[in-house]
Amino acid sequence: MNGGLVTFKSQAAADVIYFADVAERLLELIGKVPAKQGIVTVEQLPEAIARLEAAIAADREAHRRQLLEEEPATEPDGHGGARPRVSLTQRALPLVEMFKISLAEKKPVVWGV
């Protein structure tokens, strides 16, 4: 999945597009091996949703602690500087919503196809 964009697709929801590094992290969180293409079956969707929601809860708690400790919410920008941090919560919520809609409609989610 080196570089580029990864598009998650479902017949039940609009496409969700991520940079490859973000998609890899989200796939690892749901227990999938990052690959150029793959599928989250209807049967796998409940566990994938639960795993992402647990990761979101942990991210929110970490963010809360950062705010209490007044730590800057930044991340490296790839050019030696810093940019505002984009939280896992912000990145994962569109995929969670897609998964929930897909589960309700009993449609799998695929990427790379």
Helices and strands as residue ranges (DSSP letters): E 5-10, E 13-19, H 20-29, E 38-40, H 45-68, E 74-76, E 82-84, H 88-105, E 109-111
